[in-house]
């Protein structure tokens, strides 16, 4: 007698084609890690909010289409069992919607292996496990930068653990990725990286606004191609800036932006689960909203001219912070082609 054991059945919704005008919902966060409900096999206990974030995402899974976990995935530090625990924890999510990742210091960095930062944060993993466990459409997965589309969104995902400065291979990729966005079909242009290559007022950087090397060159690209939002992890809290260019607000509205914004909104979403950081006590003019609590970002594109961002609390799914953008794609095309520059700078 032959007996058969069948696996679970999994169902996926097909990705919308570029430009498809339908409701599209994107979740993005960093630095989640894994945790055990009974405390077993947890050798660090450094990810106290991980389960809350995971559970909240599972609860809202019917309202999420694609997810980006932008670095510091498991904090396994070389212990492969921790990867097994993590993939089991996120299986209800990753088996249902695309679970996209970015490279963080805890996946990649080992001295002498080509990492831009000479630390041993990965515990010797050198990016191998992240590259093997999760697929991303990178030309070379050892260099974890890539471009991907989802309906009305065009995403440029950088690898902050490799050189991104002007003239580097990655910098050329970033410009090519930003320039390739068809803003008629993909009006919402998103940049993301693990380390804060833009702006943060985290306490341990003493308000120094993230990784400074190469930031000025990247700002020229964000401005030239009218990047709507740049997302980062690495810093374990939440912070949103005004639309910004060269350290100054170009629009002082806090909850709604209409027409061409002429600056990029920078958002730190590194509070997925790892121990939280506080913010600097310094007064930062471009910092619109900040909080040290576990959560995740959610983008909702209603159509080609209306976008909603929300920062949702992991413990109960409530919205801490939100804003909307409304405009015609022709406004963006005119600026990209004609070179609109910021004209109303807030001091």
N, C-alpha and C positions, 0 to 999 in steps of 0.2 A: 504494500500500500504506500502510495506517495502522498506526502503532505506538503502543503505550500504555506509559506509565511509571507504575507504581503506587507509592504511598507505603508506608511501613511500616504494619503493622497494630498498633493499640494496643488494649489491653484494660483495662477499669476494673471494679473491684468496687463495686457500689452501696453508698451510705452506709447504715448501720443506721438504722432509725427511732428517734425519741426514746424512750428507755427500753428498747430492745432488749437483752435480757440475753444477750450473747455476748462473747467475748474481743475487746477493743478496745485498740489500741496506738497511742500518740501520741508522736511525737518533737518536741522543742522545743529551740531554740538561737538564738543571735544572732551577728552580727558574723563572718560567714564570709568573704565576698568570693570572689575567683576567683584562679586561678594557672595558669600554663602548665607542662606537664610538661617541655618543652624550654627553658623560660625566655624564649621569644619573646613579643613584644608585652606584656611585663610591665614597665610603666614605674615601678612603685613597689616591688614585691617585699615588700609589707607583709602578705601573707596566707600565711605559710609553712605553716600547718596546714590550709589550705582543701582541698587535694586528699585529704589523709588522711581528713578528715571526709566528703567526698563519696564517696570509695571505700568507706568503712566503711558508710555508709548504703545504697549500692547493693548491697553484699554481703549486708546484712541486710534487703533490701527486702521479702522475703516475710513478714517479721515486723513490718512497719510498715503502719498503715492510713491515717494522716494526719500531716502535718508542718507545724509552725509555725516560720518563720524570722522572729524578732521584731526586725527592724530591722538597719540597716547590711548591706544585701543584697550589693552588688557593690563598693562603694568606687570607683565609676567616676569620680566627681567631674566629671561633665559630658562625659566621653568615651564616646560611644554605642557605640563598638567594644567597650568593656569589658563593656557589657550583653550584647552579642552573644556574647562569650566566656563570660560567666557562664551565660546560658540554654543554651548548648551543653553546658556542664559539668554542669548539673543536669537536662538533658533526660531521662536514664534514670529519674530520680526523679519529676520533674514530669509526665512522660507516663504515669505508672503510678498515682500516688496524689495526693490533693489537696495542693498546695504553697501553703500560706497564708502571708501575710507581714504584718508590722506596719511602720509608718513609723518610721524612725530619723533621726538628725541628718544622716547622709550621703545620705539620700534627699530630705530636705525643707528643711533650714535655709538660708535666704538672707535677708540683711537687707532689711527693707521689704516682705516678701511675706506677712506675717501669721504667720510662725513665732514661737513663744513665745520661743525663744532667738535672739538677733540674731548669729548666726555665719554664715559662708559655707561650711559643711561640705559642702554638696551640690554645690559647684562650679557653681551656677546651675541645677540641675535642678528645683528648687522642687516636687519630688514628682511631676512630670509623668510621668517614665519609669516609676517604680514603679507609679503609678496605671494606666498604660497596659499595661505588660507583664504584670501579675498582677491577677486579679479577686479582689475581696473584697466581701462583701455589706453594704457601707456605704451608708447613705441618701445621703450626699454623699461621693464618693470623694476629693474635695479635703480632706475632713476624715476621716482614715483610722481612725476608730474604728468598731467593729462587734461584733455578737453573732453567734455561730454555735453550732450543736449538732452533736454527733457521738455518736449512741447514748446512752450514759449520761453523757456529758460536756456541760456548758454552759460555753462560753468567752465571756468579756468581754475584748475586745482594745482597749486604750486607745491613743491617739496622744499620746505624750509630747512631741511637737513643737508641740502646741496646748495652750492653757490648760486645766488639769484642776482648778483650784481651786474650792472651794465657791461655788456660784452661777453658775458658767460653764456654757455649753451642754454641754460634754463631761462635766462632773460630773453633770449631770442625766441624761445618757445612761448613765453608769456605774451610777448608782443604779437606773435603770429596767432595765438589763440584769441586774444582780444580783438584783433583786426578781422578775424574770420567770422565774427558774429553777424548774422543777417538780421539787422534790427527790425526789419519789416516783419520777419517771421519769429524772431527771438528778441522781443523788446527788452527783456530783463536779463542784464549782463551781470554775472556774479563772479567775484574772485574769492578764493579761499586758500588758506595756508594754516599750518599748525602754529608756528611761532607768530607773535604779533609783529608783522612787517609794516604795520601802520601805527595805530594810536592806542595807548592804554595808560591809565593812571594807577597801575598796580603799585602796591606799597614797596615791593622789593626792587623795583626799578626806580623808585623815588620820583615817579612822574616823568620818566625819561622817554616815554612814548614808544616803547617796544624796541625791537632790534633796529638800530639806526643805520647799519651798513647797507647801502644800496637803496634806502627808502626814498631818497629824493628822486632817483631814476625811476623807481616804480610809480611814484606820484605823477610823473610826466605821462606815463602810460595810462594810468587810471583816468587822468584828466583828458588825455587825447581821445580815448575811446569811450568816454562817458560810462565808466563802470558805476553801476547803481549802488551796490553794497559789497564791502569786503568783510569776510568773516575770518575769525581766528580762534584758536584754543590756547593751550599752554598756560595761560594765566587763569587760575581757577576761580573765576567770578564772572559776572555779567557787566558789560558796559556798552553804551551806545553813544556815538558822537553825532554832532550836527553834520550835514554835508560839508566836507572839509577839503581844503587844498592849501598845502604849505603852512600848516599849523593854524589856519584861520578859518572860521566859519564863513561860508558863502551864502548861507541861508539860515536864519535864526528861528524858523518855525520848528515846533517840537512834535507835532502829531500828524501834520498833513503837508505833503509837498506836491505842488501842481506845476505843470510845465517842465521845462528842462531845469534840473537841479543845479547843474554846473559844478558839482563836487561829489565826492564819494562818501557815503555813510559807512563808518567803520564800526564793527560790532564784535566784541569779545564774547564768545559763548563756551567758555572753558569750564563750566560748572556742571558737567555731566555726572560726576560722582566722586571725584577725588577730593581730598581735603581742601577746604576753601581758602582763598587768599582774601585779604582785606585790600582797601584802596588807600592811596596816599592821602594825607590830610590836606595836601596842597589844593588850592582852588584852580581848577582847570576850565577855561572858558568854553572849550569845545566839547566838554563832557556833558551830555544832556541827561543821561539817566544811568545809575549804577547801583548794583546790589550784590551782596555776597550771599547767595542762596542757590541751591541746586535747581537746575532747570535746563531748558533747551529752546532753541529758536524755531519758529515755524513761519514759512513764507506761503502765502496763498495768492496765486495769480487768478483773478476772476476772468480776465480777458486781456487783450493786448494793451489796454490803457489803464488798468487798475490793479495795484499790488498792495497786499496787506502783510506787515510783519508783526509777529507777536513773540514775546518772551514768556514762556509758560513755566510755572513752578512745578517741580517734579512731585512734590508731596501731594498735591491735589489738582493739578492741571489748570489752576487759575492763572489769568494773564497778569503779569507784573507790569509790562511795558508794551506799547504798540505804536505803530505809525502807518500811514498809507502814502502811496505815491500814485498820482494820476497824471497822465500826459498822453500825447499822440506820438507815435514812433517817428513821425516826420520831424518833430522837434529835435529828436536825438540825431537823426540823419543829417539835418542841417548843421548841427554843431560839429559832428564828426567830420563832415566834409569842409565846412567853412572855418573851423577852428574857434568855436566860441570859447572865450576866456571868462573867468569870474569877473563880474563888474561891481558887485555889492559885497564888499568884504566887511565882516564884523570885527571890530577890534577887541 
